[in-house]
Amino acid sequence: MRRRPHTRARQWRWARRAVQALSLVAFGLLVLWTAREAPGPLGADALLRLDPLAGAAAMLSLRRWLPIFLPALILLGLTVVLGRFWCGWLCPLGTLIDWSAPRDGRPRTLPRRWHGVKYGLLFLILFAALFGSLTLLALDPLTIFVRAVATWLAPGANWLITQTQIALYRSGPLAGLADALDGALRPLLLSYKQAHYQGLLAIAGLLVAILALNRLAPRAWCRSLCPLGGLLSLVAKGSWLKRKVGEGCVSCGACARDCRMGTIDPQRGYASDSGECILCLDCAVECPRNAITFGPAWRYDAGWEYDPTRRQALGMLGLGAAGVALAHALPEQAQPHPYRLRPPGAQEEALLRACLRCGACLRACPTHGLQPSLHEAGLAGIWTPILAPRLGHCEYSCNACGAACPTGAIPPLALAEKQLTPIGKAYIAHDLCLAWTGRAPCIVCEEMCPLPEKALILETITVHDEAQGTRTLQAPVVLYDRCIGCGLCENRCPVQGEAAIRVRVDPLA
């Protein structure tokens, strides 16, 4: 006879779902909350401080302790006690995966040996970091989440809210609601300026692909590919809190069928690997005999077919070294790309060793001029930040990117120092400039230069054309010793398409 479902287990499962929802909202708001406006420790980088994989990789790459990752160390300590609770209760990407899982009830599974792929990715990330490369941290679940919110979800929400406000204003009586909506969301959560990000399809595509893996098996990403899950799994194998199967088990298989991590093995008496169990409690709720409990048991769960081996670790060490060497041997590394404009104070080698590819600086930039690099920094610098002045300039009165960076890849310069730190130099294309070609009078770039002693001055020139004859115009000239390459001139240049004045890497630097 079937007993009543385990009431306490049902209550805990509802608690887990509530915690998941609250955590997703809280972490999303942390990313949306701009570092420039947010007080104290709040900002776009706050979630990354909980990431032990990002912390370990960054410290390996930089060869020093980073105190900002102390919360991540605490999370590892809690994992020793509670097991892989982060993945099942708090991880925002895990929550999105759960919510997007198909509800058709069809059994889907993956070979259990595939669980070991995440350990290979974990070793590859850490060994590459040992050689000074953090490129593969682009696959860390928290950097995926922060990057997606910063470059995809926030701009998309910003556009939708703006269109809603426009519709409300046009309705007349609802104009007040539009103002209230604006005051509640801007500037702390959404921007007054619509952001546009290069490489957006790749960033969004990675998140969509992870969610689509649910079609293969529930939590397929968490089971087989998540490198942070791999790190937490190795720690959780020796956790204090473990799943237990009591004598009341009748081998009905309900727990194994409902396990979203596919870790319950009927061949082992329905035991499970504590490194794979995410404490979702589905098995305890579905058990008809209330035979599943959770309690203390000090042991290390080893002997599973997918456990990492010495050969796998050595193979990833060699692959990591080869990959880093290949990335630095490509021709893009021989000479800097002319438009590889780094944030103020960022030095190329130091940035590549420290950048998590998380996108916190992109979210913090008030003009949305910081962009994830594509080809400009080569394979070694994929998705590291560069300034694209045509999309947004470097605000003269802002140093938010340095404050938002969790590892110091962008130095946290004081505002006065930042205002004196050049990013590049502006160069005028005389064949495009309206004034220099004589097509129209234009001094926009000179007017826009924010420096107290302007880096652009005007020169009187004489131009000739058949329609208007000979006339004089004022044309801009760059004073290179003063220019800091903020890009405001390029951003505001009225020439359509490519600007007539462009900031590029200083050829004499």
Secondary structure as UniProt FT lines:
FT   HELIX           7..32
FT   TURN            35..37
FT   TURN            40..41
FT   TURN            44..45
FT   HELIX           46..50
FT   HELIX           52..62
FT   HELIX           67..69
FT   HELIX           70..82
FT   HELIX           86..90
FT   HELIX           92..99
FT   HELIX           112..116
FT   HELIX           117..130
FT   TURN            131..132
FT   HELIX           135..139
FT   HELIX           141..148
FT   HELIX           149..153
FT   HELIX           154..171
FT   TURN            173..174
FT   HELIX           175..185
FT   TURN            186..189
FT   TURN            198..199
FT   HELIX           200..212
FT   HELIX           213..215
FT   TURN            218..219
FT   HELIX           221..225
FT   HELIX           227..236
FT   TURN            237..238
FT   STRAND          241..245
FT   TURN            247..248
FT   HELIX           254..258
FT   TURN            260..261
FT   STRAND          264..265
FT   HELIX           266..268
FT   TURN            269..270
FT   STRAND          271..272
FT   TURN            274..276
FT   HELIX           282..286
FT   TURN            288..289
FT   STRAND          292..296
FT   TURN            305..306
FT   HELIX           310..329
FT   HELIX           331..333
FT   TURN            338..339
FT   TURN            344..345
FT   HELIX           348..354
FT   HELIX           360..364
FT   TURN            366..367
FT   STRAND          370..372
FT   TURN            376..378
FT   HELIX           379..381
FT   TURN            382..383
FT   STRAND          385..387
FT   TURN            389..391
FT   TURN            396..397
FT   HELIX           400..404
FT   HELIX           415..418
FT   TURN            419..420
FT   STRAND          425..428
FT   TURN            430..432
FT   HELIX           434..437
FT   HELIX           444..448
FT   STRAND          456..465
FT   TURN            466..468
FT   STRAND          469..478
FT   TURN            480..482
FT   HELIX           488..492
FT   STRAND          501..504
FT   TURN            507..508
//
